[in-house]
Amino acid sequence: MSRTLRIIVICVLVACIGIAGLIIVRRIIVPSFTAVDGDYKYQFHRVDNDNEWKEFKVKYKGVDYCKDCHSEQYKAVVSSRHAKVQCENCHGPAMDHPENPAKLSLDKTRELCLRCHSNLPYRPSAYAELPKGPIELKMQDPDGHNPGVECIMCHSVHKADFISAGAPSR
């Protein structure tokens, strides 16, 4: 066997041993991932930690969690242009509510409203995902539209409308 052929054989053997070693190390270090029921799109995950996720405390509960105790506000919101906005977007996570905290905080800042209502060039002019059909989006210039005044002073968030004179800003 010539010297060149021996070097090639050694290189191939080293490469094979290296690849086999990487495969073994990967099996030991990297957890097992699998597709549950053959669903590689939504069910591809590490199956040996399913119980960890089942025990994971959910931080956000969603609007359905709020509707039993806050039915008046729930009815107002779901029939308004804010129907797709979750309660926790403004009130914060309801993780242990009503036990802890008994009352959720409320973000009344302009910045919260402007996350959706700021006049930005990439925003569409209409929103079509509402139960009553599409609506025109009302975008605001934060520097020109009542600067320094909180939006809830004039607008009812739950009804997505103006506040009637003398009515509380809910």
Buried (B, 14 or more C-beta within 10 A) or exposed (E): EEEEEEEEEEEEEEEEEEEEEEEEEEEEEEEEEEEEEEEEEEEEBEEEEEEEEEEEEEEEBEBEBBBEEBEEBBEBBBBBBBBEBBBBBBBBEBBEBEEEEEEBEEEBEBEBBBEBBBBEEEEEEEBEEBEEEEBEBEBBEBEEBEEEEBBBEEBBBBBBEEBEEEEEBE
